[in-house]
Amino acid sequence: MRNSLVTVVTQPTNIKLRYFKQIIDLIKTGGEVKTSRGDLKRYLLRADLIAYELWNDRVICTATLKNPFNSYRTKVFNSAKAVTNLNFKKELGYIATRPNFEGKGHCTKLLKQLFREISANSIYATTRKPAIVHILGKFNFSQTGKTYNKDLKLLIYNGTKQHTSRR
């Protein structure tokens, strides 16, 4: 049997239940999301788009363009002491790759596909993982404010504008 790799970018309600469950499991396995599976499912259903990559019918990588609550966004920017305005209405998050597929370009490929749909937005992301900071840097995200909660970084992307500062 030949291995097949498929990338999907779609609205949450269009995702087959078996893939939706795999996406939730993959996000939870990543270790950065402490919320319950039920809350995670609700947050995912509020999202604009979910991208995922399938390898032989198994989700190996995912990322989401989220619609964060205003209170959460304000808390994040205040915690990072970011001096930027809060025009960042969308959050790129729930980025996760199965460990045995990490370092093979799957996340970058997935984000390239997702960015065809979302690049006009002003987006922020938060992460503890240096690998995600590195990958998002390829898409012109840059850190703003200070690292907070010990090791959490706030990254911003201003639509199609290029960032020149790399901190």
C-alpha positions in Angstrom: 0.0 0.0 0.0 1.3 3.5 -0.9 1.6 6.1 1.7 -0.6 9.1 1.1 -0.2 12.6 2.5 -3.2 15.0 2.3 -3.4 18.6 3.6 -6.8 20.0 4.6 -7.8 23.5 5.5 -11.4 23.9 6.4 -14.0 25.2 8.8 -14.4 23.1 12.0 -17.9 22.0 11.2 -16.7 20.4 8.0 -14.2 18.0 9.7 -15.2 14.4 10.0 -15.7 13.3 13.6 -12.9 10.7 13.5 -10.4 13.4 12.4 -11.8 16.0 14.9 -11.2 13.5 17.7 -7.6 12.9 16.4 -7.0 16.6 16.3 -8.1 17.0 19.9 -5.9 14.1 21.0 -2.9 15.5 19.1 -3.3 18.9 20.7 -3.7 17.4 24.1 -0.6 15.2 23.6 1.5 18.4 22.8 1.4 19.3 26.4 0.9 23.1 26.1 -2.9 23.1 26.3 -4.2 22.5 29.9 -7.9 22.8 29.1 -10.3 19.9 29.2 -11.2 18.0 26.1 -14.8 19.3 26.2 -13.6 23.0 26.5 -11.0 22.3 23.7 -13.7 21.0 21.5 -15.8 24.1 22.1 -12.9 26.4 21.4 -12.1 24.5 18.2 -15.7 24.8 17.0 -15.4 28.7 17.5 -12.4 28.8 15.2 -12.4 30.2 11.7 -10.2 27.5 10.1 -8.5 24.3 11.2 -5.7 22.9 9.1 -4.5 19.3 9.4 -2.3 16.9 7.6 -3.3 13.3 7.1 -0.9 10.5 6.6 -2.7 7.3 5.6 -5.9 8.5 7.3 -4.2 9.6 10.5 -3.8 13.2 11.6 -0.1 13.9 12.0 -0.1 17.7 12.2 -2.6 20.5 12.9 -2.9 24.3 13.4 -5.9 26.5 14.0 -6.9 30.1 13.2 -8.7 30.9 16.5 -11.3 33.5 17.6 -10.0 34.2 21.1 -12.2 35.8 23.7 -11.4 39.6 24.2 -10.7 39.0 27.8 -8.1 36.3 27.0 -6.4 38.4 24.3 -6.2 41.4 26.7 -4.7 39.1 29.4 -2.1 37.8 27.0 -1.0 41.2 25.7 -0.9 42.7 29.3 1.0 39.7 30.7 3.7 40.1 28.0 3.7 43.9 28.6 3.3 44.3 24.8 3.1 48.0 23.8 1.2 47.2 20.6 -2.5 47.9 20.2 -5.0 45.2 20.4 -5.9 45.1 16.8 -4.9 41.4 16.7 -8.4 39.8 16.6 -7.2 36.3 15.5 -4.9 33.8 17.2 -2.8 31.1 15.5 -2.7 28.2 17.9 -3.1 24.6 18.7 -0.1 23.9 16.5 1.0 20.3 17.1 2.8 17.6 15.2 3.1 13.9 16.2 6.5 13.3 17.7 7.6 10.8 15.1 6.8 13.3 12.3 8.6 16.3 13.9 11.5 17.9 12.2 10.4 16.7 8.7 8.8 19.9 7.5 5.2 18.9 8.0 4.3 21.9 10.2 5.9 24.3 7.8 4.1 22.8 4.8 0.8 22.9 6.7 1.2 26.5 7.7 2.1 27.5 4.1 -1.3 26.0 3.0 -3.1 27.7 5.9 -1.4 31.1 5.2 -2.9 31.1 1.7 -6.2 31.6 3.5 -5.3 33.8 6.5 -2.3 36.0 5.5 -4.4 39.2 5.3 -5.2 39.0 9.1 -3.3 40.5 12.0 -2.6 37.5 14.0 -0.9 36.6 17.3 0.4 33.4 18.7 1.8 32.3 22.0 4.2 29.4 22.6 6.8 27.9 24.9 8.4 25.8 22.3 11.6 27.2 20.5 10.7 25.0 17.5 7.4 26.9 17.0 9.1 30.3 17.5 11.5 29.2 14.7 8.8 28.0 12.4 6.6 31.0 12.9 9.6 33.2 12.2 9.6 31.8 8.7 6.1 33.4 8.3 7.2 36.8 9.6 6.0 36.5 13.1 8.1 38.4 15.6 8.2 38.5 19.4 6.6 41.5 21.1 6.7 42.4 24.7 8.5 40.3 27.3 8.6 36.6 27.9 6.0 35.9 30.6 4.9 33.0 32.9 8.5 31.9 32.9 8.9 30.9 29.3 5.8 32.0 27.3 6.4 34.2 24.2 3.9 36.4 22.4 4.5 36.6 18.7 2.7 38.9 16.2 2.1 38.9 12.5 0.7 42.1 10.9 -1.1 40.9 7.8 1.1 40.9 4.7 3.5 43.5 6.2 7.0 42.2 6.6 8.7 42.4 10.0 12.2 43.5 10.2 12.9 43.1 13.9 13.9 39.7 15.1 14.3 39.5 18.8 
